Amino acid sequence: MTDIDPRQFEADQQRALLSLDREQIEAFLAKYGIVFERRTDENQFWAGIHRTRILLPGFPEREKERSREWLRARGLAERPGV
C-alpha cells in the first residue's frame, strides 16, 4: 500500500486498539499490510496487542493502565524478555 495518510492511519489504529476486538484489529492490520504473526495461542496474540497499546504515544493513559493490568494478571512483562 502506498500513499498512506498518517492521520487516517493513526485514527484507524487507535480505533482498532481501543476496541479490543480481534476481528477489528486484524482488519486494521490487513488494511495497512502490517504483518503481525498470526498466533494460535490467544494469550500471545493479546499480549502483543496490550504491549502495543502501552507503547503508543498519545494512547489514553486509562487504556494503557488497563493493558498493564491485563499483562500483570497473567504474570507477563510489559516488554517481552524483561
C-alpha positions as CSV (number, residue, x, y, z in Angstrom):
1,M,0.0,0.0,0.0
2,T,1.3,3.4,-0.9
3,D,0.3,7.0,0.0
4,I,-0.9,6.3,3.5
5,D,-2.4,9.3,5.2
6,P,-0.7,9.3,8.6
7,R,-3.7,10.9,10.3
8,Q,-6.0,8.3,8.9
9,F,-3.6,5.5,9.9
10,E,-3.4,6.8,13.5
11,A,-7.2,7.2,13.7
12,D,-7.7,3.6,12.4
13,Q,-5.0,2.3,14.7
14,Q,-6.5,4.0,17.7
15,R,-10.0,2.8,16.9
16,A,-8.9,-0.8,16.4
17,L,-6.7,-0.9,19.5
18,L,-9.4,0.8,21.7
19,S,-12.0,-1.8,20.5
20,L,-10.0,-4.8,21.8
21,D,-12.0,-6.7,19.2
22,R,-9.8,-9.2,17.4
23,E,-11.7,-9.0,14.1
24,Q,-11.4,-5.2,14.0
25,I,-7.7,-5.4,14.9
26,E,-7.0,-7.9,12.2
27,A,-8.9,-5.9,9.7
28,F,-6.7,-2.8,10.6
29,L,-3.6,-4.9,10.2
30,A,-4.7,-6.2,6.8
31,K,-5.7,-2.8,5.5
32,Y,-2.3,-1.4,6.1
33,G,-0.3,-4.6,5.2
34,I,1.1,-4.9,8.7
35,V,2.5,-8.4,9.4
36,F,1.6,-9.5,12.9
37,E,2.5,-13.1,13.3
38,R,-0.8,-15.0,13.4
39,R,-0.6,-16.8,16.7
40,T,-2.6,-19.8,17.6
41,D,-2.2,-19.0,21.3
42,E,-4.7,-16.4,22.4
43,N,-2.5,-15.1,25.2
44,Q,0.4,-14.5,22.8
45,F,-1.8,-12.5,20.5
46,W,-3.4,-10.4,23.2
47,A,0.0,-9.9,25.0
48,G,1.3,-8.4,21.8
49,I,-1.8,-6.1,21.4
50,H,-1.6,-5.0,25.0
51,R,2.1,-4.3,24.8
52,T,1.5,-2.2,21.7
53,R,-1.2,-0.2,23.4
54,I,1.2,0.6,26.3
55,L,4.0,1.7,23.9
56,L,1.9,4.0,21.7
57,P,2.5,7.7,22.3
58,G,-0.8,9.5,22.8
59,F,-2.8,6.4,23.6
60,P,-5.1,7.1,26.5
61,E,-3.4,6.6,29.9
62,R,-6.5,4.9,31.3
63,E,-6.3,2.3,28.4
64,K,-2.6,1.8,28.9
65,E,-3.3,1.0,32.6
66,R,-6.0,-1.4,31.6
67,S,-3.4,-3.2,29.4
68,R,-0.8,-3.2,32.2
69,E,-3.4,-4.8,34.4
70,W,-4.2,-7.4,31.8
71,L,-0.5,-8.3,31.5
72,R,0.1,-8.4,35.3
73,A,-2.9,-10.6,35.8
74,R,-1.2,-13.2,33.6
75,G,2.3,-12.7,35.0
76,L,3.6,-11.1,31.8
77,A,6.0,-8.2,31.5
78,E,5.2,-5.0,29.6
79,R,8.1,-5.7,27.3
80,P,9.0,-9.2,26.1
81,G,12.2,-10.6,27.6
82,V,12.0,-8.3,30.6
